[in-house]
Every structure is written in C-alpha cells, then in structure tokens.
Amino acid sequence: MPENKFDEKVKYIELHPTNNCIFKCPWCTYLQFRERERETLDINIINKVIDLEPKFLLFCGGGDPSSYSTHLNGKRFGLAELISHIISILPEVKIQIGTHAGFPKRDANLLNCLVNADHVGISLDAAYEASRGPSPGHNNWDTEAFKRTLQNISQIVVARTEKKTSTYICSTFTKENWVNLFRIAQALFEKLKSETEDPSNLKVKFGCTSVADDSRSYDPYYPSRLGDSEKNNWGLLRRLIRNLNLDFSKFIGKKTNLYKPTKDKTTAYGITHCGMVENYVLAAADGHYYPCCVMAARRSCSLGNIADLDPHTLAEKRYQFYTNGTPPLCADGCRVRDHTLMGGKAWD
C-alpha cells in the first residue's frame, strides 16, 4: 500500500450537531432522517470530534444547527453553549456557521453566537420554500417564516457590520424562481433599510447560486440553465430596476450578484480537484464520520462510528476510502455546485 499522506489531524471539520429543523422542505436530503428519528449528537461524542483539534469548524447540516438542543447538568445546552464549550478547549479554532436563520424565538445567546462567529452563511432556500404559493412563481412574502427570517438576518447583519465582519446570504436560482430572487433581494433591502440609512454600506453579500444541470441531478429545482428568453427578461428587469429605484439598484450592484449571475452551466469537478480529500471530514448527527457533505446522507459511505475511531484509525479509513478505487459519487465529478457566493470556485 502506498504511503499514507493523510494528516491525522484534519484541518477542517464539518459538524452536523442535529438533524432537527423547524422547516420541512420536501427536497431536503436529510428529510428521511427526521421522519425516521430525530438525531442529536451527545456532548461526549462532540468531545471526541474536537479531539481532532481542527483549525476550522463548520456548523451546518440537514438539521439547522440553531435547532441543536440538549441538556447538560440539568440545564439547556444549545448551539451557543456548545460553541462556548468548544472554544474553551480550542481557543484558536475558527468557527463557521451555516443556517437558515429562521429560529422562531428571540434568543440573545444564539444571536450573539452568530454575530461573533468568524464566518456566517445564511441560506434563504428554506424561507423561500415556506413562502411558496399554490403555483410556481407565486409566493406569499407575508408568511411568518419569511418575515421572521428577514428580521433575524437584519439583526445579524447590522451587528456583524459594527464588528467589521461580513455576512453571506445565498439562494438557489432556477428557471422557476429567478424573478423571485429580485423580490427576495428587495425584501432584504427594505428590511435592512429600516435598520440603517444606506444598506449598501453594510458588510453583507447576497448571492444567487446555480444548481447542476444534467440528467443525474437529483436536486429539487429545475436546472439553472437559462434559455434566451429568460436571459432577455433578466436584462429587461435589471434595466427596469435601474430606472425605477436607484437605491435598490445600487444595493443590487454592490451587494449581490443579480446583475452578474453565475455561469449558465456548472461543471462537475473530478476528485483530483477536491479540497475535501486530504484535509476534511464530516461528523454527522447520526454519530458517524463521512468523507464529505454529499455522502453524509448515505450510510454506506460511512467511515465508521465517531465513538470508535481514534485520529490514527480515522486517517487510515479516509486514506482507504479515497485510494481503493474512485468513490461512487466522485466518479463523474462532484454533485456539489461548483460555485460559491458571488461566483467564486468552490474547490481549487
């Protein structure tokens, strides 16, 4: 067997602390888990994960990390308490949080946790799904879920701007919902404008991201590839906004990529370009390690039980997974979108 070059201490860990979520999006990869059982990691299992001493720790998952809740010593132990516990052990770790920001109750500890994180990414896809009307393209923007999400986002953005840190917001664009992206951006703009005089000065980015466009795509949306008519209409809408609302147009041009959407068709990268191979592992809410987020919904791709794997054994498992033939989901290129916010490449 070739020399194992995998670092025993992975630099980047994606942690899914729970599969619980207040939303019930029909396209969610993890919906099957929530329907079967509500899985939440015990603090002892999480302690095993942080024994790997990562440099970066990303909280996200098929359950929203803001829904993480357990009890420790008779007291509620939520995401804020969990992150404080981890930082007390790994004070240099960089905390990243991916959330839908739709938490229903004002939680000062949770908001403070999101404000102080090193990186915060917020997806509006769940709030968009909750606002869907009876027919495609007809959304009810007055739903409590959508308004609550915007309220939480505005508080996070304003507070993080005061700390000189950015907030990244994204939503998937498709043939069905691309017009609504401008409506979402307008709702976000108006909410932020109620908090500050000029939203264009806030440290926030709102990006529309494309989804894979091929026959193997199993995502819930129509492909993102736009036809000539959609492209023309997109251009007409941009010019209309510029003529009717200069402040909103300035916000779109400066803080979003809606005037310069990502390319029409995504490219599936091969495994040789994947940054997850040598320095990443995912710790899922079912108590197993997985090679990446794409494989976390497939128990057959498990590297093993977190409780049973020491760092050396985990390194061996990861090495064997990637060198014993090409993993089944990597063979023709990654199913993950190859664009991140504002059109940057996901893996280099």
Backbone torsions as a table, in degrees:
resi	resn	phi	psi	omega
1	MET	NA	135.9	179.0
2	PRO	-60.0	161.3	179.7
3	GLU	-60.3	136.7	179.2
4	ASN	-79.3	110.1	-178.3
5	LYS	-95.8	4.2	-178.0
6	PHE	-73.7	131.3	179.0
7	ASP	-70.1	130.6	-179.8
8	GLU	-66.7	-28.5	177.3
9	LYS	-103.3	95.1	-179.1
10	VAL	-63.2	142.3	-176.1
11	LYS	-79.0	-29.3	-170.7
12	TYR	-129.3	119.8	177.2
13	ILE	-118.7	127.9	171.7
14	GLU	-95.9	120.1	-175.0
15	LEU	-113.0	120.6	173.8
16	HIS	-102.2	93.6	-174.1
17	PRO	-71.1	-21.1	-178.5
18	THR	-154.9	155.4	171.0
19	ASN	-101.5	5.4	176.6
20	ASN	-73.4	145.9	179.5
21	CYS	-159.0	143.2	179.7
22	ILE	-79.2	-18.3	178.3
23	PHE	-93.5	157.6	178.1
24	LYS	-129.7	60.3	-179.1
25	CYS	-66.9	124.7	-174.8
26	PRO	-64.5	-18.5	-177.5
27	TRP	-95.5	1.5	-174.7
28	CYS	-65.0	130.7	179.5
29	THR	-59.6	-29.8	-173.1
30	TYR	-98.1	6.4	-177.6
31	LEU	-58.5	-36.7	-179.5
32	GLN	-60.7	-35.4	179.6
33	PHE	-68.4	-42.8	-177.3
34	ARG	-69.1	-30.4	178.5
35	GLU	-73.2	-31.6	-177.9
36	ARG	-83.7	-49.8	179.1
37	GLU	-161.9	149.0	-179.2
38	ARG	-93.5	103.8	-173.6
39	GLU	-95.5	131.9	177.2
40	THR	-138.1	133.6	-177.1
41	LEU	-73.1	135.2	174.5
42	ASP	-72.7	149.0	-178.1
43	ILE	-59.9	-31.4	179.3
44	ASN	-66.7	-35.3	177.1
45	ILE	-70.0	-40.7	178.6
46	ILE	-64.0	-36.1	176.3
47	ASN	-61.8	-35.2	176.3
48	LYS	-64.7	-38.1	179.4
49	VAL	-64.5	-46.1	-176.0
50	ILE	-75.6	-9.5	170.8
51	ASP	-61.9	-19.3	177.4
52	LEU	-73.9	-11.4	177.0
53	GLU	53.1	58.2	179.5
54	PRO	-70.0	158.4	173.4
55	LYS	-86.9	-28.9	179.6
56	PHE	-129.0	136.7	179.4
57	LEU	-130.7	113.4	-179.0
58	LEU	-101.6	120.0	176.0
59	PHE	-95.7	118.0	175.5
60	CYS	-160.7	-150.7	175.0
61	GLY	132.4	178.7	178.8
62	GLY	-76.0	-24.2	162.2
63	GLY	-96.1	143.9	179.2
64	ASP	-73.5	133.3	-178.8
65	PRO	-59.7	-24.3	177.5
66	SER	-67.4	-15.9	178.5
67	SER	-87.7	-1.2	179.5
68	TYR	-64.2	128.4	179.6
69	SER	-157.7	126.1	174.5
70	THR	-144.8	-171.1	178.8
71	HIS	-127.4	139.9	178.9
72	LEU	-137.2	122.4	-177.8
73	ASN	55.4	37.9	176.1
74	GLY	80.2	2.9	-179.7
75	LYS	-118.3	150.5	177.5
76	ARG	-62.8	138.6	-177.4
77	PHE	-129.8	100.4	-177.1
78	GLY	-104.3	-166.1	-176.9
79	LEU	-60.6	-43.1	-178.8
80	ALA	-61.2	-43.6	179.7
81	GLU	-67.2	-36.7	179.2
82	LEU	-63.9	-46.2	-179.4
83	ILE	-65.7	-39.2	176.8
84	SER	-61.1	-40.4	178.2
85	HIS	-61.9	-44.5	-178.4
86	ILE	-66.5	-43.0	-178.9
87	ILE	-64.9	-31.3	177.7
88	SER	-64.9	-24.3	179.4
89	ILE	-95.9	-39.7	-179.4
90	LEU	-122.8	77.6	-174.1
91	PRO	-63.5	-20.3	-177.7
92	GLU	-94.2	-4.4	-175.6
93	VAL	-67.0	141.0	177.2
94	LYS	-90.9	122.7	-176.4
95	ILE	-96.1	124.5	175.5
96	GLN	-121.3	139.4	-177.3
97	ILE	-130.4	129.3	172.4
98	GLY	-111.9	124.6	-173.1
99	THR	-146.7	163.2	171.0
100	HIS	-95.2	-6.3	175.0
101	ALA	57.8	26.4	-178.5
102	GLY	-99.1	17.5	-176.7
103	PHE	-57.2	133.9	-167.5
104	PRO	-76.1	-29.7	-175.5
105	LYS	-111.2	146.8	176.4
106	ARG	-68.0	119.6	-178.8
107	ASP	-124.8	103.5	-175.2
108	ALA	-60.0	-39.7	-179.7
109	ASN	-65.2	-41.3	-179.2
110	LEU	-67.6	-44.8	178.4
111	LEU	-62.0	-41.5	179.3
112	ASN	-64.0	-37.0	177.4
113	CYS	-62.3	-43.5	179.6
114	LEU	-70.4	-34.9	179.2
115	VAL	-67.2	-36.7	-174.1
116	ASN	-92.3	-5.7	179.0
117	ALA	-64.4	152.3	179.7
118	ASP	-67.8	-32.4	-179.7
119	HIS	-146.6	133.6	177.0
120	VAL	-129.3	124.4	174.2
121	GLY	-118.4	131.5	-176.6
122	ILE	-121.6	123.8	176.1
123	SER	-96.5	132.8	177.9
124	LEU	-95.7	6.0	-177.6
125	ASP	-62.7	-39.1	-179.4
126	ALA	-68.3	-42.3	177.9
127	ALA	-65.9	-36.9	176.4
128	TYR	-62.6	-44.4	179.8
129	GLU	-61.2	-40.1	-178.8
130	ALA	-68.6	-19.5	-178.2
131	SER	-95.8	0.4	-176.3
132	ARG	-57.5	139.4	175.1
133	GLY	-92.7	-171.4	-177.4
134	PRO	-68.8	-18.6	-179.8
135	SER	-134.4	153.6	-177.8
136	PRO	-54.9	135.2	176.3
137	GLY	86.8	-6.6	179.6
138	HIS	-110.6	96.6	-176.2
139	ASN	-108.9	150.3	177.9
140	ASN	-101.5	99.0	-175.6
141	TRP	-76.6	-0.8	179.0
142	ASP	-95.4	7.0	178.8
143	THR	-64.4	148.1	-179.1
144	GLU	-59.9	-38.0	-177.6
145	ALA	-62.6	-43.0	-178.5
146	PHE	-69.5	-45.0	-179.5
147	LYS	-65.1	-39.8	179.4
148	ARG	-64.4	-41.0	179.7
149	THR	-62.8	-45.5	178.8
150	LEU	-62.9	-38.1	178.7
151	GLN	-62.7	-45.6	179.0
152	ASN	-63.7	-41.9	-179.4
153	ILE	-62.1	-44.9	-177.4
154	SER	-61.5	-39.9	178.9
155	GLN	-65.1	-41.9	-179.5
156	ILE	-65.7	-46.4	-177.2
157	VAL	-62.3	-47.6	-178.0
158	VAL	-63.0	-44.3	-178.7
159	ALA	-67.5	-39.2	179.3
160	ARG	-70.7	-32.3	176.0
161	THR	-62.5	-40.8	178.4
162	GLU	-62.1	-28.9	177.5
163	LYS	-90.4	2.8	179.6
164	LYS	63.6	36.4	174.8
165	THR	-123.4	147.8	-173.9
166	SER	-91.5	157.6	173.0
167	THR	-120.9	134.4	-177.4
168	TYR	-112.4	124.7	-177.7
169	ILE	-120.0	139.6	-178.8
170	CYS	-139.9	159.6	172.6
171	SER	-152.2	144.9	-177.3
172	THR	-80.5	133.6	176.3
173	PHE	-103.9	142.0	-178.6
174	THR	-140.6	176.5	175.6
175	LYS	-62.7	-26.6	-177.3
176	GLU	-79.9	-40.5	-165.0
177	ASN	-114.9	8.8	-172.3
178	TRP	-61.8	-34.3	177.6
179	VAL	-66.2	-39.4	-179.6
180	ASN	-64.7	-22.0	177.1
181	LEU	-61.3	-36.3	177.0
182	PHE	-69.0	-36.1	177.6
183	ARG	-67.7	-38.8	177.0
184	ILE	-63.4	-45.1	178.8
185	ALA	-61.1	-38.1	179.0
186	GLN	-67.1	-42.1	178.2
187	ALA	-62.4	-40.7	177.2
188	LEU	-64.5	-44.4	179.3
189	PHE	-59.3	-47.7	-177.3
190	GLU	-65.7	-36.2	178.4
191	LYS	-67.6	-43.2	179.1
192	LEU	-67.9	-34.2	179.1
193	LYS	-65.7	-28.8	177.0
194	SER	-71.9	-15.4	-178.6
195	GLU	-101.0	-24.5	-176.5
196	THR	-150.2	157.4	-174.4
197	GLU	-66.9	-42.6	-177.2
198	ASP	-130.9	99.1	-179.4
199	PRO	-59.1	-21.1	-179.4
200	SER	-67.7	-14.9	178.7
201	ASN	-91.6	-4.8	179.7
202	LEU	-77.6	151.4	178.5
203	LYS	-87.5	81.6	-178.4
204	VAL	-145.7	145.2	173.8
205	LYS	-129.4	132.2	175.5
206	PHE	-116.7	117.4	-176.7
207	GLY	-122.6	137.2	170.9
208	CYS	-91.2	134.0	-177.8
209	THR	-118.1	145.0	-178.6
210	SER	-87.3	160.0	175.8
211	VAL	-112.2	163.5	-178.1
212	ALA	-59.9	144.7	-176.8
213	ASP	-123.9	79.3	176.8
214	ASP	-157.6	171.4	-173.1
215	SER	-68.8	-17.9	-178.7
216	ARG	-90.5	-1.1	-177.5
217	SER	-66.4	128.5	178.1
218	TYR	-113.5	16.3	178.8
219	ASP	-72.9	164.2	-171.9
220	PRO	-77.1	-16.1	-172.3
221	TYR	-93.5	164.6	167.3
222	TYR	-68.4	154.9	178.4
223	PRO	-56.7	154.8	-176.6
224	SER	-82.0	-12.3	-174.4
225	ARG	-63.3	123.3	-176.3
226	LEU	-95.4	139.1	175.0
227	GLY	-81.1	177.8	-177.4
228	ASP	-60.5	-38.8	-178.2
229	SER	-66.6	-41.9	178.3
230	GLU	-64.3	-40.4	179.0
231	LYS	-62.6	-42.9	179.0
232	ASN	-63.5	-43.9	-180.0
233	ASN	-65.8	-36.0	176.6
234	TRP	-59.9	-45.3	179.1
235	GLY	-64.1	-40.4	178.5
236	LEU	-63.3	-41.4	-179.4
237	LEU	-65.3	-39.8	177.7
238	ARG	-60.1	-45.4	-178.7
239	ARG	-67.2	-35.4	178.7
240	LEU	-63.5	-44.3	179.7
241	ILE	-63.5	-42.2	180.0
242	ARG	-61.0	-34.0	-178.7
243	ASN	-79.7	-30.6	-171.4
244	LEU	-98.3	-29.6	-173.4
245	ASN	-146.1	91.8	-175.3
246	LEU	-65.2	-37.9	-179.6
247	ASP	-64.6	-44.1	178.7
248	PHE	-67.3	-39.5	178.4
249	SER	-62.6	-39.3	177.8
250	LYS	-63.7	-41.4	178.8
251	PHE	-62.6	-44.8	179.6
252	ILE	-62.2	-44.7	-177.5
253	GLY	-68.0	-33.2	-174.5
254	LYS	-93.5	-32.0	-169.6
255	LYS	-116.9	-1.4	-179.8
256	THR	-134.4	172.5	173.1
257	ASN	-110.8	24.6	-178.2
258	LEU	-71.9	-21.4	174.8
259	TYR	-86.4	-15.6	178.2
260	LYS	-138.2	73.4	-177.5
261	PRO	-63.4	161.2	179.2
262	THR	-64.4	167.3	-173.9
263	LYS	-61.5	159.8	-171.5
264	ASP	-60.7	-42.8	-172.3
265	LYS	-128.7	127.6	-179.5
266	THR	-76.1	157.1	179.8
267	THR	-113.4	127.5	179.7
268	ALA	-80.3	115.4	-179.0
269	TYR	-77.0	146.5	175.0
270	GLY	-79.2	168.1	-174.0
271	ILE	-64.0	-26.5	-178.2
272	THR	-66.8	-17.9	179.5
273	HIS	-101.0	3.7	-172.8
274	CYS	-85.4	120.1	179.1
275	GLY	-72.7	-9.2	-178.6
276	MET	-80.6	-14.9	-169.7
277	VAL	-63.9	-47.4	-170.8
278	GLU	-105.6	-11.2	-174.5
279	ASN	-136.7	24.3	-171.7
280	TYR	-142.3	146.7	168.6
281	VAL	-151.8	152.2	179.3
282	LEU	-110.8	129.2	175.2
283	ALA	-104.7	108.8	-171.4
284	ALA	-92.7	163.9	-177.0
285	ALA	-68.3	-13.9	177.2
286	ASP	-84.4	3.9	177.4
287	GLY	85.7	14.8	-179.4
288	HIS	-117.6	153.4	169.1
289	TYR	-88.9	143.1	176.2
290	TYR	-132.2	154.1	-179.5
291	PRO	-64.7	-34.6	-178.9
292	CYS	-163.0	175.1	-175.7
293	CYS	-67.3	-27.7	-179.6
294	VAL	-68.1	-32.9	-175.0
295	MET	-93.4	-4.4	-172.3
296	ALA	-69.3	-14.8	178.4
297	ALA	-93.2	5.6	-176.8
298	ARG	-123.6	105.1	-177.6
299	ARG	-58.6	-27.9	-179.9
300	SER	-63.7	-18.7	179.8
301	CYS	-94.6	3.8	-178.6
302	SER	-60.4	139.4	174.3
303	LEU	-86.4	-11.7	179.3
304	GLY	136.0	172.0	-178.8
305	ASN	-75.0	132.1	-178.5
306	ILE	-56.1	-40.5	-176.3
307	ALA	-65.1	-23.2	-174.0
308	ASP	-99.5	-7.9	-172.1
309	LEU	-108.1	120.8	170.6
310	ASP	-85.1	167.7	-176.7
311	PRO	-54.6	-40.9	-178.1
312	HIS	-66.1	-44.4	-179.7
313	THR	-65.3	-38.7	177.8
314	LEU	-62.4	-42.4	178.3
315	ALA	-60.4	-41.2	178.4
316	GLU	-64.6	-42.0	179.8
317	LYS	-62.4	-43.4	-179.4
318	ARG	-66.2	-42.0	179.1
319	TYR	-61.1	-46.2	-179.5
320	GLN	-64.8	-37.4	-178.8
321	PHE	-61.1	-44.8	-174.7
322	TYR	-86.2	-17.7	-176.9
323	THR	-104.8	-12.1	179.0
324	ASN	-91.0	65.5	-174.9
325	GLY	82.4	167.3	179.6
326	THR	-80.1	128.7	177.6
327	PRO	-52.6	143.6	-174.0
328	PRO	-57.3	-34.7	-178.3
329	LEU	-86.3	-2.8	-179.7
330	CYS	-104.4	-10.4	-168.3
331	ALA	-55.2	-43.5	-176.1
332	ASP	-109.1	16.5	-178.3
333	GLY	108.2	153.4	-172.8
334	CYS	-68.4	142.1	177.5
335	ARG	-80.4	-11.0	177.5
336	VAL	-69.8	145.6	175.5
337	ARG	-56.1	142.4	-177.8
338	ASP	-95.1	14.2	175.2
339	HIS	-127.8	138.3	173.9
340	THR	-103.5	-166.5	-178.9
341	LEU	-56.3	141.3	176.5
342	MET	63.8	20.9	171.9
343	GLY	83.9	11.0	179.1
344	GLY	-78.7	153.5	179.8
345	LYS	-70.4	141.6	179.5
346	ALA	-73.8	-45.9	-179.6
347	TRP	-123.8	136.2	176.6
348	ASP	-126.9	NA	NA
